[in-house]
Amino acid sequence: MVYRGGEWKVVDEDEFEANRVKFRYPDELAKRARLELERLQLRVKEGRFPFDGTLNRFMPLMDGEGR
């Protein structure tokens, strides 16, 4: 999750790990998921789309404000 102030938090890692065991995800899938998480974190850090403010004008619609 990325908050409006730019802070972010990885959520559901424990759920992913539980499902990885339960559904026997291949190791390659788990590695790819971690790689994509790292890429996503880099996008957040560098402020690249969609974390560059482009979508800010839509936030009121997404959180129920302005209805």
N, C-alpha and C positions, 0 to 999 in steps of 0.2 A: 504494500500500500504506500502511496505517496500522498503526503498531506500537503495542504495549501502552502505551508511555510517552506516546503521543499524537503522536509524530513521524510524518510521512508522507513518502512519496517517490513521485513520478510515474514509472511504469515503462512500457516498451514504446512510448515516443513515436517512437523511430526505426523500429520495426516498423510503426507506423501510417503514418508518412510513406512508407516503402517501399511499403506496400500501396496507399496513396493514389495513388502514381504508377503502380504495376503494374496496378491494377484501375480506374484512372481515376475515382476517387471525385469526384463533383461538388464544386465549391468550397463550395457551400452545406452539404454534409455535413461537410466538414472544419471549417467555421466553427461548425456546431452541436456537433461533438465538442469543440471548444475551449471553447465556451460552457458545455457540460455539465461539463467538467473544472473550470472556474472555479466553477460552482455547487457541485460536490462539494467543492472545496477550502474553500469558505465554510462548508459543513456541518461539515467537520472542525474548522475554526477556531472555530466557534461551539458545537461540542459537541452538535450536533443529531443525532437518530436517523439512522442506527444507531451514531453515534459518541459517544453520550451515556452509555455504560456499560451500557445495557440488556442487551446481549448478552454481557457479561462472564462471566456464570454458565455460558454454553455453551462458552466457550473451551477448557476441558479436553477436551471431547468433540471439538472441531474439530482440536486439535493432537495428539491421540493420548494425552493424559494421562488417567489414571483408567480405563483399559480393563482 
